[in-house]
Amino acid sequence: MDSRYEYKTLVEFIHTEQPFGLQTVEEQRATISRGFRVVCDSLPEMIVKYHGNEGWEVNSHSISATGNLIVISFLIQRLRT
C-alpha cells in the first residue's frame, strides 16, 4: 500500500555546557526547553535549506539527551506529487 505522503527526517544536535548527569531535574527541563525553542524557531529555515520549500510540514518530533548533547529529530511530510 502506497502512502499519500513522502517522509524525510531532520535532526539537530545541541551541545550543553554541563552533562545531564550532573544537572538537577529542573535544570535538565530548562536546558531541553531552551534548546527545543531555539530549534523550533529556526525550523522553517532548516526545512527550506535541506529539503526545499515545497509543502513540508512536521509530522512528529523526538527529543533525547545524553552526556552534553541534546538530539532533536523531526519527521516531516508532504503530499506526494
PyMOL Python script that loads the backbone (N, CA, C, O; Angstrom):
from pymol import cmd

cmd.read_pdbstr("""\
ATOM      1  N   MET A   1       0.839  -1.180   0.000  1.00  0.00           N
ATOM      2  CA  MET A   1       0.000   0.000   0.000  1.00  0.00           C
ATOM      3  C   MET A   1       0.884   1.243   0.000  1.00  0.00           C
ATOM      4  O   MET A   1       1.746   1.402   0.865  1.00  0.00           O
ATOM      5  N   ASP A   2       0.669   2.105  -0.954  1.00  0.00           N
ATOM      6  CA  ASP A   2       1.443   3.340  -1.051  1.00  0.00           C
ATOM      7  C   ASP A   2       0.843   4.407  -0.158  1.00  0.00           C
ATOM      8  O   ASP A   2      -0.376   4.518  -0.025  1.00  0.00           O
ATOM      9  N   SER A   3       1.714   5.184   0.446  1.00  0.00           N
ATOM     10  CA  SER A   3       1.281   6.300   1.274  1.00  0.00           C
ATOM     11  C   SER A   3       1.014   7.515   0.394  1.00  0.00           C
ATOM     12  O   SER A   3       1.648   7.694  -0.646  1.00  0.00           O
ATOM     13  N   ARG A   4       0.088   8.327   0.814  1.00  0.00           N
ATOM     14  CA  ARG A   4      -0.182   9.588   0.112  1.00  0.00           C
ATOM     15  C   ARG A   4       0.929  10.599   0.368  1.00  0.00           C
ATOM     16  O   ARG A   4       1.034  11.613  -0.322  1.00  0.00           O
ATOM     17  N   TYR A   5       1.764  10.306   1.379  1.00  0.00           N
ATOM     18  CA  TYR A   5       2.785  11.252   1.804  1.00  0.00           C
ATOM     19  C   TYR A   5       4.197  10.752   1.525  1.00  0.00           C
ATOM     20  O   TYR A   5       4.456   9.550   1.472  1.00  0.00           O
ATOM     21  N   GLU A   6       5.083  11.696   1.351  1.00  0.00           N
ATOM     22  CA  GLU A   6       6.517  11.450   1.287  1.00  0.00           C
ATOM     23  C   GLU A   6       7.084  11.918   2.629  1.00  0.00           C
ATOM     24  O   GLU A   6       6.659  12.949   3.152  1.00  0.00           O
ATOM     25  N   TYR A   7       8.030  11.178   3.186  1.00  0.00           N
ATOM     26  CA  TYR A   7       8.571  11.494   4.507  1.00  0.00           C
ATOM     27  C   TYR A   7      10.079  11.696   4.457  1.00  0.00           C
ATOM     28  O   TYR A   7      10.777  11.060   3.667  1.00  0.00           O
ATOM     29  N   LYS A   8      10.565  12.580   5.302  1.00  0.00           N
ATOM     30  CA  LYS A   8      12.005  12.785   5.498  1.00  0.00           C
ATOM     31  C   LYS A   8      12.240  13.129   6.959  1.00  0.00           C
ATOM     32  O   LYS A   8      11.308  13.453   7.694  1.00  0.00           O
ATOM     33  N   THR A   9      13.496  13.052   7.365  1.00  0.00           N
ATOM     34  CA  THR A   9      13.834  13.419   8.738  1.00  0.00           C
ATOM     35  C   THR A   9      14.778  14.610   8.734  1.00  0.00           C
ATOM     36  O   THR A   9      15.515  14.855   7.779  1.00  0.00           O
ATOM     37  N   LEU A  10      14.724  15.324   9.820  1.00  0.00           N
ATOM     38  CA  LEU A  10      15.603  16.461  10.058  1.00  0.00           C
ATOM     39  C   LEU A  10      16.081  16.329  11.490  1.00  0.00           C
ATOM     40  O   LEU A  10      15.265  16.217  12.405  1.00  0.00           O
ATOM     41  N   VAL A  11      17.396  16.341  11.703  1.00  0.00           N
ATOM     42  CA  VAL A  11      17.958  16.127  13.034  1.00  0.00           C
ATOM     43  C   VAL A  11      18.867  17.296  13.381  1.00  0.00           C
ATOM     44  O   VAL A  11      19.668  17.744  12.561  1.00  0.00           O
ATOM     45  N   GLU A  12      18.731  17.781  14.603  1.00  0.00           N
ATOM     46  CA  GLU A  12      19.555  18.882  15.105  1.00  0.00           C
ATOM     47  C   GLU A  12      20.214  18.450  16.413  1.00  0.00           C
ATOM     48  O   GLU A  12      19.585  17.807  17.254  1.00  0.00           O
ATOM     49  N   PHE A  13      21.480  18.810  16.573  1.00  0.00           N
ATOM     50  CA  PHE A  13      22.245  18.493  17.780  1.00  0.00           C
ATOM     51  C   PHE A  13      22.576  19.779  18.514  1.00  0.00           C
ATOM     52  O   PHE A  13      22.984  20.763  17.897  1.00  0.00           O
ATOM     53  N   ILE A  14      22.400  19.775  19.835  1.00  0.00           N
ATOM     54  CA  ILE A  14      22.728  20.933  20.659  1.00  0.00           C
ATOM     55  C   ILE A  14      23.677  20.475  21.764  1.00  0.00           C
ATOM     56  O   ILE A  14      23.365  19.559  22.525  1.00  0.00           O
ATOM     57  N   HIS A  15      24.835  21.122  21.843  1.00  0.00           N
ATOM     58  CA  HIS A  15      25.801  20.803  22.898  1.00  0.00           C
ATOM     59  C   HIS A  15      25.490  21.653  24.124  1.00  0.00           C
ATOM     60  O   HIS A  15      25.236  22.852  24.009  1.00  0.00           O
ATOM     61  N   THR A  16      25.512  21.029  25.293  1.00  0.00           N
ATOM     62  CA  THR A  16      25.234  21.724  26.545  1.00  0.00           C
ATOM     63  C   THR A  16      26.530  21.956  27.313  1.00  0.00           C
ATOM     64  O   THR A  16      27.520  21.253  27.109  1.00  0.00           O
ATOM     65  N   GLU A  17      26.512  22.942  28.192  1.00  0.00           N
ATOM     66  CA  GLU A  17      27.699  23.260  28.981  1.00  0.00           C
ATOM     67  C   GLU A  17      27.983  22.198  30.038  1.00  0.00           C
ATOM     68  O   GLU A  17      29.136  21.845  30.288  1.00  0.00           O
ATOM     69  N   GLN A  18      26.923  21.699  30.650  1.00  0.00           N
ATOM     70  CA  GLN A  18      27.077  20.753  31.753  1.00  0.00           C
ATOM     71  C   GLN A  18      26.412  19.426  31.387  1.00  0.00           C
ATOM     72  O   GLN A  18      25.306  19.428  30.847  1.00  0.00           O
ATOM     73  N   PRO A  19      27.060  18.294  31.667  1.00  0.00           N
ATOM     74  CA  PRO A  19      26.440  16.993  31.379  1.00  0.00           C
ATOM     75  C   PRO A  19      25.115  16.828  32.128  1.00  0.00           C
ATOM     76  O   PRO A  19      24.953  17.327  33.241  1.00  0.00           O
ATOM     77  N   PHE A  20      24.177  16.126  31.505  1.00  0.00           N
ATOM     78  CA  PHE A  20      22.862  15.934  32.110  1.00  0.00           C
ATOM     79  C   PHE A  20      22.931  15.186  33.430  1.00  0.00           C
ATOM     80  O   PHE A  20      22.109  15.426  34.314  1.00  0.00           O
ATOM     81  N   GLY A  21      23.891  14.288  33.582  1.00  0.00           N
ATOM     82  CA  GLY A  21      24.015  13.533  34.815  1.00  0.00           C
ATOM     83  C   GLY A  21      24.376  14.392  36.016  1.00  0.00           C
ATOM     84  O   GLY A  21      24.188  13.973  37.158  1.00  0.00           O
ATOM     85  N   LEU A  22      24.893  15.591  35.768  1.00  0.00           N
ATOM     86  CA  LEU A  22      25.269  16.498  36.854  1.00  0.00           C
ATOM     87  C   LEU A  22      24.220  17.580  37.095  1.00  0.00           C
ATOM     88  O   LEU A  22      24.384  18.408  37.991  1.00  0.00           O
ATOM     89  N   GLN A  23      23.156  17.584  36.317  1.00  0.00           N
ATOM     90  CA  GLN A  23      22.102  18.591  36.454  1.00  0.00           C
ATOM     91  C   GLN A  23      20.941  18.052  37.293  1.00  0.00           C
ATOM     92  O   GLN A  23      20.681  16.849  37.326  1.00  0.00           O
ATOM     93  N   THR A  24      20.256  18.970  37.964  1.00  0.00           N
ATOM     94  CA  THR A  24      19.017  18.581  38.646  1.00  0.00           C
ATOM     95  C   THR A  24      17.943  18.377  37.583  1.00  0.00           C
ATOM     96  O   THR A  24      18.122  18.777  36.433  1.00  0.00           O
ATOM     97  N   VAL A  25      16.844  17.764  37.959  1.00  0.00           N
ATOM     98  CA  VAL A  25      15.735  17.554  37.020  1.00  0.00           C
ATOM     99  C   VAL A  25      15.229  18.892  36.482  1.00  0.00           C
ATOM    100  O   VAL A  25      14.925  19.009  35.295  1.00  0.00           O
ATOM    101  N   GLU A  26      15.140  19.890  37.342  1.00  0.00           N
ATOM    102  CA  GLU A  26      14.674  21.215  36.910  1.00  0.00           C
ATOM    103  C   GLU A  26      15.639  21.824  35.894  1.00  0.00           C
ATOM    104  O   GLU A  26      15.203  22.427  34.913  1.00  0.00           O
ATOM    105  N   GLU A  27      16.949  21.671  36.118  1.00  0.00           N
ATOM    106  CA  GLU A  27      17.945  22.185  35.173  1.00  0.00           C
ATOM    107  C   GLU A  27      17.863  21.445  33.839  1.00  0.00           C
ATOM    108  O   GLU A  27      17.999  22.053  32.778  1.00  0.00           O
ATOM    109  N   GLN A  28      17.640  20.136  33.897  1.00  0.00           N
ATOM    110  CA  GLN A  28      17.505  19.354  32.669  1.00  0.00           C
ATOM    111  C   GLN A  28      16.313  19.834  31.854  1.00  0.00           C
ATOM    112  O   GLN A  28      16.415  20.028  30.643  1.00  0.00           O
ATOM    113  N   ARG A  29      15.179  20.024  32.529  1.00  0.00           N
ATOM    114  CA  ARG A  29      13.971  20.510  31.831  1.00  0.00           C
ATOM    115  C   ARG A  29      14.217  21.864  31.190  1.00  0.00           C
ATOM    116  O   ARG A  29      13.841  22.091  30.040  1.00  0.00           O
ATOM    117  N   ALA A  30      14.852  22.768  31.936  1.00  0.00           N
ATOM    118  CA  ALA A  30      15.117  24.114  31.417  1.00  0.00           C
ATOM    119  C   ALA A  30      16.069  24.054  30.219  1.00  0.00           C
ATOM    120  O   ALA A  30      15.861  24.754  29.228  1.00  0.00           O
ATOM    121  N   THR A  31      17.094  23.235  30.304  1.00  0.00           N
ATOM    122  CA  THR A  31      18.061  23.105  29.208  1.00  0.00           C
ATOM    123  C   THR A  31      17.389  22.560  27.957  1.00  0.00           C
ATOM    124  O   THR A  31      17.591  23.083  26.861  1.00  0.00           O
ATOM    125  N   ILE A  32      16.594  21.515  28.117  1.00  0.00           N
ATOM    126  CA  ILE A  32      15.900  20.921  26.973  1.00  0.00           C
ATOM    127  C   ILE A  32      14.884  21.900  26.396  1.00  0.00           C
ATOM    128  O   ILE A  32      14.784  22.032  25.177  1.00  0.00           O
ATOM    129  N   SER A  33      14.136  22.580  27.241  1.00  0.00           N
ATOM    130  CA  SER A  33      13.138  23.553  26.759  1.00  0.00           C
ATOM    131  C   SER A  33      13.793  24.666  25.968  1.00  0.00           C
ATOM    132  O   SER A  33      13.305  25.044  24.903  1.00  0.00           O
ATOM    133  N   ARG A  34      14.901  25.196  26.481  1.00  0.00           N
ATOM    134  CA  ARG A  34      15.625  26.264  25.768  1.00  0.00           C
ATOM    135  C   ARG A  34      16.098  25.774  24.410  1.00  0.00           C
ATOM    136  O   ARG A  34      15.913  26.452  23.399  1.00  0.00           O
ATOM    137  N   GLY A  35      16.707  24.600  24.387  1.00  0.00           N
ATOM    138  CA  GLY A  35      17.201  24.039  23.134  1.00  0.00           C
ATOM    139  C   GLY A  35      16.088  23.786  22.136  1.00  0.00           C
ATOM    140  O   GLY A  35      16.235  24.072  20.947  1.00  0.00           O
ATOM    141  N   PHE A  36      14.972  23.249  22.616  1.00  0.00           N
ATOM    142  CA  PHE A  36      13.840  22.965  21.736  1.00  0.00           C
ATOM    143  C   PHE A  36      13.283  24.256  21.130  1.00  0.00           C
ATOM    144  O   PHE A  36      12.958  24.299  19.943  1.00  0.00           O
ATOM    145  N   ARG A  37      13.173  25.310  21.952  1.00  0.00           N
ATOM    146  CA  ARG A  37      12.686  26.591  21.435  1.00  0.00           C
ATOM    147  C   ARG A  37      13.605  27.154  20.347  1.00  0.00           C
ATOM    148  O   ARG A  37      13.135  27.650  19.323  1.00  0.00           O
ATOM    149  N   VAL A  38      14.910  27.072  20.579  1.00  0.00           N
ATOM    150  CA  VAL A  38      15.866  27.579  19.593  1.00  0.00           C
ATOM    151  C   VAL A  38      15.716  26.835  18.274  1.00  0.00           C
ATOM    152  O   VAL A  38      15.675  27.450  17.208  1.00  0.00           O
ATOM    153  N   VAL A  39      15.635  25.509  18.348  1.00  0.00           N
ATOM    154  CA  VAL A  39      15.500  24.705  17.129  1.00  0.00           C
ATOM    155  C   VAL A  39      14.169  24.986  16.443  1.00  0.00           C
ATOM    156  O   VAL A  39      14.128  25.141  15.223  1.00  0.00           O
ATOM    157  N   CYS A  40      13.087  25.053  17.201  1.00  0.00           N
ATOM    158  CA  CYS A  40      11.770  25.294  16.602  1.00  0.00           C
ATOM    159  C   CYS A  40      11.703  26.666  15.936  1.00  0.00           C
ATOM    160  O   CYS A  40      11.061  26.821  14.897  1.00  0.00           O
ATOM    161  N   ASP A  41      12.360  27.656  16.528  1.00  0.00           N
ATOM    162  CA  ASP A  41      12.366  28.995  15.921  1.00  0.00           C
ATOM    163  C   ASP A  41      13.040  28.991  14.557  1.00  0.00           C
ATOM    164  O   ASP A  41      12.664  29.768  13.679  1.00  0.00           O
ATOM    165  N   SER A  42      14.035  28.125  14.368  1.00  0.00           N
ATOM    166  CA  SER A  42      14.745  28.095  13.084  1.00  0.00           C
ATOM    167  C   SER A  42      14.280  26.948  12.179  1.00  0.00           C
ATOM    168  O   SER A  42      14.831  26.754  11.095  1.00  0.00           O
ATOM    169  N   LEU A  43      13.287  26.202  12.610  1.00  0.00           N
ATOM    170  CA  LEU A  43      12.823  25.033  11.853  1.00  0.00           C
ATOM    171  C   LEU A  43      12.359  25.355  10.436  1.00  0.00           C
ATOM    172  O   LEU A  43      12.751  24.645   9.511  1.00  0.00           O
ATOM    173  N   PRO A  44      11.545  26.385  10.217  1.00  0.00           N
ATOM    174  CA  PRO A  44      11.134  26.666   8.833  1.00  0.00           C
ATOM    175  C   PRO A  44      12.328  26.900   7.902  1.00  0.00           C
ATOM    176  O   PRO A  44      12.333  26.420   6.769  1.00  0.00           O
ATOM    177  N   GLU A  45      13.335  27.632   8.375  1.00  0.00           N
ATOM    178  CA  GLU A  45      14.518  27.886   7.554  1.00  0.00           C
ATOM    179  C   GLU A  45      15.316  26.606   7.308  1.00  0.00           C
ATOM    180  O   GLU A  45      15.851  26.405   6.218  1.00  0.00           O
ATOM    181  N   MET A  46      15.395  25.733   8.331  1.00  0.00           N
ATOM    182  CA  MET A  46      16.118  24.469   8.163  1.00  0.00           C
ATOM    183  C   MET A  46      15.428  23.578   7.136  1.00  0.00           C
ATOM    184  O   MET A  46      16.093  22.945   6.315  1.00  0.00           O
ATOM    185  N   ILE A  47      14.107  23.525   7.178  1.00  0.00           N
ATOM    186  CA  ILE A  47      13.374  22.695   6.212  1.00  0.00           C
ATOM    187  C   ILE A  47      13.643  23.183   4.800  1.00  0.00           C
ATOM    188  O   ILE A  47      13.919  22.383   3.907  1.00  0.00           O
ATOM    189  N   VAL A  48      13.564  24.494   4.591  1.00  0.00           N
ATOM    190  CA  VAL A  48      13.822  25.064   3.259  1.00  0.00           C
ATOM    191  C   VAL A  48      15.257  24.779   2.828  1.00  0.00           C
ATOM    192  O   VAL A  48      15.494  24.390   1.685  1.00  0.00           O
ATOM    193  N   LYS A  49      16.215  24.970   3.734  1.00  0.00           N
ATOM    194  CA  LYS A  49      17.631  24.782   3.403  1.00  0.00           C
ATOM    195  C   LYS A  49      17.931  23.352   2.976  1.00  0.00           C
ATOM    196  O   LYS A  49      18.636  23.135   1.991  1.00  0.00           O
ATOM    197  N   TYR A  50      17.401  22.375   3.710  1.00  0.00           N
ATOM    198  CA  TYR A  50      17.754  20.981   3.448  1.00  0.00           C
ATOM    199  C   TYR A  50      16.779  20.231   2.546  1.00  0.00           C
ATOM    200  O   TYR A  50      17.160  19.249   1.909  1.00  0.00           O
ATOM    201  N   HIS A  51      15.519  20.682   2.484  1.00  0.00           N
ATOM    202  CA  HIS A  51      14.520  19.918   1.733  1.00  0.00           C
ATOM    203  C   HIS A  51      13.702  20.757   0.758  1.00  0.00           C
ATOM    204  O   HIS A  51      12.836  20.217   0.069  1.00  0.00           O
ATOM    205  N   GLY A  52      13.949  22.049   0.682  1.00  0.00           N
ATOM    206  CA  GLY A  52      13.198  22.901  -0.229  1.00  0.00           C
ATOM    207  C   GLY A  52      11.885  23.344   0.388  1.00  0.00           C
ATOM    208  O   GLY A  52      11.450  22.809   1.408  1.00  0.00           O
ATOM    209  N   ASN A  53      11.272  24.310  -0.233  1.00  0.00           N
ATOM    210  CA  ASN A  53      10.031  24.901   0.293  1.00  0.00           C
ATOM    211  C   ASN A  53       8.844  24.417  -0.522  1.00  0.00           C
ATOM    212  O   ASN A  53       8.204  25.195  -1.228  1.00  0.00           O
ATOM    213  N   GLU A  54       8.560  23.147  -0.419  1.00  0.00           N
ATOM    214  CA  GLU A  54       7.507  22.565  -1.258  1.00  0.00           C
ATOM    215  C   GLU A  54       6.482  21.800  -0.445  1.00  0.00           C
ATOM    216  O   GLU A  54       6.253  20.617  -0.693  1.00  0.00           O
ATOM    217  N   GLY A  55       5.861  22.461   0.523  1.00  0.00           N
ATOM    218  CA  GLY A  55       4.751  21.859   1.238  1.00  0.00           C
ATOM    219  C   GLY A  55       5.107  20.966   2.409  1.00  0.00           C
ATOM    220  O   GLY A  55       4.251  20.213   2.874  1.00  0.00           O
ATOM    221  N   TRP A  56       6.331  21.017   2.904  1.00  0.00           N
ATOM    222  CA  TRP A  56       6.710  20.179   4.035  1.00  0.00           C
ATOM    223  C   TRP A  56       6.058  20.669   5.317  1.00  0.00           C
ATOM    224  O   TRP A  56       5.928  21.872   5.543  1.00  0.00           O
ATOM    225  N   GLU A  57       5.649  19.720   6.153  1.00  0.00           N
ATOM    226  CA  GLU A  57       5.111  20.035   7.474  1.00  0.00           C
ATOM    227  C   GLU A  57       5.609  18.994   8.470  1.00  0.00           C
ATOM    228  O   GLU A  57       5.914  17.860   8.099  1.00  0.00           O
ATOM    229  N   VAL A  58       5.689  19.393   9.740  1.00  0.00           N
ATOM    230  CA  VAL A  58       6.168  18.482  10.772  1.00  0.00           C
ATOM    231  C   VAL A  58       5.074  17.481  11.129  1.00  0.00           C
ATOM    232  O   VAL A  58       3.941  17.864  11.421  1.00  0.00           O
ATOM    233  N   ASN A  59       5.422  16.205  11.104  1.00  0.00           N
ATOM    234  CA  ASN A  59       4.510  15.136  11.484  1.00  0.00           C
ATOM    235  C   ASN A  59       4.695  14.787  12.955  1.00  0.00           C
ATOM    236  O   ASN A  59       3.719  14.608  13.683  1.00  0.00           O
ATOM    237  N   SER A  60       5.963  14.690  13.395  1.00  0.00           N
ATOM    238  CA  SER A  60       6.260  14.349  14.790  1.00  0.00           C
ATOM    239  C   SER A  60       7.684  14.769  15.120  1.00  0.00           C
ATOM    240  O   SER A  60       8.459  15.153  14.244  1.00  0.00           O
ATOM    241  N   HIS A  61       8.009  14.686  16.407  1.00  0.00           N
ATOM    242  CA  HIS A  61       9.366  15.009  16.843  1.00  0.00           C
ATOM    243  C   HIS A  61       9.766  14.089  17.991  1.00  0.00           C
ATOM    244  O   HIS A  61       8.936  13.427  18.615  1.00  0.00           O
ATOM    245  N   SER A  62      11.068  14.075  18.242  1.00  0.00           N
ATOM    246  CA  SER A  62      11.614  13.289  19.341  1.00  0.00           C
ATOM    247  C   SER A  62      12.774  14.062  19.948  1.00  0.00           C
ATOM    248  O   SER A  62      13.549  14.699  19.234  1.00  0.00           O
ATOM    249  N   ILE A  63      12.891  14.002  21.276  1.00  0.00           N
ATOM    250  CA  ILE A  63      13.984  14.678  21.971  1.00  0.00           C
ATOM    251  C   ILE A  63      14.701  13.647  22.838  1.00  0.00           C
ATOM    252  O   ILE A  63      14.074  12.936  23.624  1.00  0.00           O
ATOM    253  N   SER A  64      16.019  13.575  22.685  1.00  0.00           N
ATOM    254  CA  SER A  64      16.848  12.695  23.510  1.00  0.00           C
ATOM    255  C   SER A  64      17.989  13.520  24.081  1.00  0.00           C
ATOM    256  O   SER A  64      18.445  14.477  23.455  1.00  0.00           O
ATOM    257  N   ALA A  65      18.443  13.153  25.255  1.00  0.00           N
ATOM    258  CA  ALA A  65      19.570  13.846  25.876  1.00  0.00           C
ATOM    259  C   ALA A  65      20.527  12.823  26.453  1.00  0.00           C
ATOM    260  O   ALA A  65      20.115  11.857  27.096  1.00  0.00           O
ATOM    261  N   THR A  66      21.813  13.049  26.216  1.00  0.00           N
ATOM    262  CA  THR A  66      22.839  12.170  26.764  1.00  0.00           C
ATOM    263  C   THR A  66      24.129  12.954  26.895  1.00  0.00           C
ATOM    264  O   THR A  66      24.485  13.724  26.003  1.00  0.00           O
ATOM    265  N   GLY A  67      24.822  12.766  27.987  1.00  0.00           N
ATOM    266  CA  GLY A  67      26.075  13.480  28.188  1.00  0.00           C
ATOM    267  C   GLY A  67      25.879  14.981  28.064  1.00  0.00           C
ATOM    268  O   GLY A  67      25.076  15.572  28.786  1.00  0.00           O
ATOM    269  N   ASN A  68      26.608  15.589  27.155  1.00  0.00           N
ATOM    270  CA  ASN A  68      26.499  17.028  26.889  1.00  0.00           C
ATOM    271  C   ASN A  68      25.741  17.297  25.600  1.00  0.00           C
ATOM    272  O   ASN A  68      25.997  18.310  24.949  1.00  0.00           O
ATOM    273  N   LEU A  69      24.829  16.438  25.212  1.00  0.00           N
ATOM    274  CA  LEU A  69      24.196  16.550  23.906  1.00  0.00           C
ATOM    275  C   LEU A  69      22.682  16.372  23.994  1.00  0.00           C
ATOM    276  O   LEU A  69      22.182  15.458  24.649  1.00  0.00           O
ATOM    277  N   ILE A  70      21.971  17.270  23.316  1.00  0.00           N
ATOM    278  CA  ILE A  70      20.527  17.121  23.103  1.00  0.00           C
ATOM    279  C   ILE A  70      20.353  16.807  21.628  1.00  0.00           C
ATOM    280  O   ILE A  70      20.905  17.502  20.775  1.00  0.00           O
ATOM    281  N   VAL A  71      19.598  15.777  21.321  1.00  0.00           N
ATOM    282  CA  VAL A  71      19.315  15.392  19.940  1.00  0.00           C
ATOM    283  C   VAL A  71      17.825  15.578  19.710  1.00  0.00           C
ATOM    284  O   VAL A  71      17.002  14.947  20.373  1.00  0.00           O
ATOM    285  N   ILE A  72      17.482  16.447  18.767  1.00  0.00           N
ATOM    286  CA  ILE A  72      16.076  16.712  18.439  1.00  0.00           C
ATOM    287  C   ILE A  72      15.864  16.297  16.992  1.00  0.00           C
ATOM    288  O   ILE A  72      16.519  16.814  16.087  1.00  0.00           O
ATOM    289  N   SER A  73      14.947  15.363  16.779  1.00  0.00           N
ATOM    290  CA  SER A  73      14.672  14.912  15.417  1.00  0.00           C
ATOM    291  C   SER A  73      13.203  15.195  15.075  1.00  0.00           C
ATOM    292  O   SER A  73      12.316  15.141  15.928  1.00  0.00           O
ATOM    293  N   PHE A  74      12.993  15.494  13.811  1.00  0.00           N
ATOM    294  CA  PHE A  74      11.663  15.777  13.299  1.00  0.00           C
ATOM    295  C   PHE A  74      11.378  14.858  12.120  1.00  0.00           C
ATOM    296  O   PHE A  74      12.231  14.662  11.254  1.00  0.00           O
ATOM    297  N   LEU A  75      10.182  14.299  12.091  1.00  0.00           N
ATOM    298  CA  LEU A  75       9.692  13.591  10.915  1.00  0.00           C
ATOM    299  C   LEU A  75       8.837  14.601  10.167  1.00  0.00           C
ATOM    300  O   LEU A  75       7.845  15.098  10.701  1.00  0.00           O
ATOM    301  N   ILE A  76       9.219  14.907   8.932  1.00  0.00           N
ATOM    302  CA  ILE A  76       8.440  15.860   8.138  1.00  0.00           C
ATOM    303  C   ILE A  76       7.775  15.119   6.986  1.00  0.00           C
ATOM    304  O   ILE A  76       8.241  14.067   6.549  1.00  0.00           O
ATOM    305  N   GLN A  77       6.691  15.683   6.513  1.00  0.00           N
ATOM    306  CA  GLN A  77       5.927  15.026   5.454  1.00  0.00           C
ATOM    307  C   GLN A  77       5.384  16.065   4.482  1.00  0.00           C
ATOM    308  O   GLN A  77       5.255  17.246   4.807  1.00  0.00           O
ATOM    309  N   ARG A  78       5.069  15.592   3.281  1.00  0.00           N
ATOM    310  CA  ARG A  78       4.331  16.390   2.304  1.00  0.00           C
ATOM    311  C   ARG A  78       3.571  15.427   1.400  1.00  0.00           C
ATOM    312  O   ARG A  78       3.933  14.258   1.268  1.00  0.00           O
ATOM    313  N   LEU A  79       2.538  15.926   0.796  1.00  0.00           N
ATOM    314  CA  LEU A  79       1.759  15.108  -0.135  1.00  0.00           C
ATOM    315  C   LEU A  79       2.618  14.759  -1.337  1.00  0.00           C
ATOM    316  O   LEU A  79       3.353  15.603  -1.850  1.00  0.00           O
ATOM    317  N   ARG A  80       2.526  13.530  -1.781  1.00  0.00           N
ATOM    318  CA  ARG A  80       3.246  13.117  -2.990  1.00  0.00           C
ATOM    319  C   ARG A  80       2.652  13.836  -4.202  1.00  0.00           C
ATOM    320  O   ARG A  80       1.451  14.096  -4.279  1.00  0.00           O
ATOM    321  N   THR A  81       3.521  14.136  -5.119  1.00  0.00           N
ATOM    322  CA  THR A  81       3.034  14.784  -6.353  1.00  0.00           C
ATOM    323  C   THR A  81       3.034  13.825  -7.492  1.00  0.00           C
ATOM    324  O   THR A  81       2.657  14.189  -8.606  1.00  0.00           O
TER     325      THR A  81
END
""", "prot")
cmd.dss("prot")
cmd.show_as("cartoon", "prot")
cmd.util.cbc("prot")
cmd.orient("prot")
